[in-house]
């Protein structure tokens, strides 16, 4: 089945000149990869006048792998936008939780990881044992979730792959990692949607919500904070083998103390916002890559050593998070012969960088023998590399191993338009697949 109908259905026309490129308008996701080709050739650094943090500052979209890689590895020269917020909060003399419209993650960043050194310590001490290099402890649990989900539809002829597999797998996994009961997954999903509301429904490169949307977001998140506080109290009193129990007991060496309930709330917030969405999108796009390449499913099924390269190439080709405005310039810079003044915002376009022809030979081809297959920027890099990359890779690996075990093929089913959700995530709305059980 041809995927081009999404172009015709998009409210935006496909860009044919660099002047047509709008990465943030309605329907833009259907044309991102055509836009990246134009930007790479004609405007690898695209200026957005007056769209910096203040009206007198500009924003710039970076699309080249070398430029983005340089930015994310240098915290001092290109500080995170959040670091400015932390400085502003500290300058007010008010405690963060006394300020309006601050979510739990921002509050915990102020006390747990305001600097590059503490950011690194936070990851190494608090999250790596659970969602980073230590994620291997979850292999049996994830396998059980994968099989349980497959069991629910393998007797049918067709599967709604997003709703019945790609979306619930990371939801169930994150609930188990944190130590929350599976019957609460539906509530966690609602809260997760609220957390990423700005990245889906926000406007422009800064993902700004309207006043009404902001009120709704925090109304929903009030229930989430109450839920996490209750679970934290329970686990302080009776620790189990889960991440929240660990956070209630751990002595955080970087600050030489234990964590407060509010700080644990913030860590959990970050785990949910990062752990539910991106893995769903990665698995869904990988299924489409298989459907578009006859024989790939059988090749992977016959040689499981290729799964790692397939997953990495899948994330490179169709990055779950396409771009984020997360850095500013601390001094005047030059990118691709374009002068960028100090204080400018930088929108890092991971999706474009990962198909940069100057970095990747034949960049739009899925090559299972590509060298240095992990050098893509789907998880960013440097001090702020995604802390949950290990867990996401493990989920994807187990998912495809078990799908290959239990199915003989997958193909596109009927009634697919291949449209994506709005925002900056490459999230296919629905994906109907047909399959043959093994």
Secondary structure, 3 states (H helix, E strand, C coil): CCCCHHHHHCCCCCCCCHHHCCCCCCCHHHHHHHHHHHHHHHCCEEEECCCCCCCCCCEEEECCHHHHHHHHCCCCCCCEHHHHHHHHHHHHCCCHHHCCCCCHHHHHHHHHCCCHHHHHHHHHHHHHHHHCHHHHHHHHHHHHHHHHHHHCCCCCCEEEHHHHHHHHHHHHHHHHHHCCCHHHHHHHHHHHHHHCHHHHHCECCCCECCHHHHHHHHHHHHHHHHHHHHHHHHHHHCCCCCHHHHHHHCEECCCCEECCHHHHHHHHHHHHHHHCHHHHHHHHHHHHHHHCCCCHHHHHHHCHHHHHHHHHHHHHHCCCECCEEEEECCCCEEECCEEECCCCEEEECHHHHCCCCCCCCCCCCCCCCCCCCCCCCCCCCHHHCCCCHHHHHHHHHHHHHHHHHHEEEEEECCCCCCCECCCCECCECCCEEEEEEC
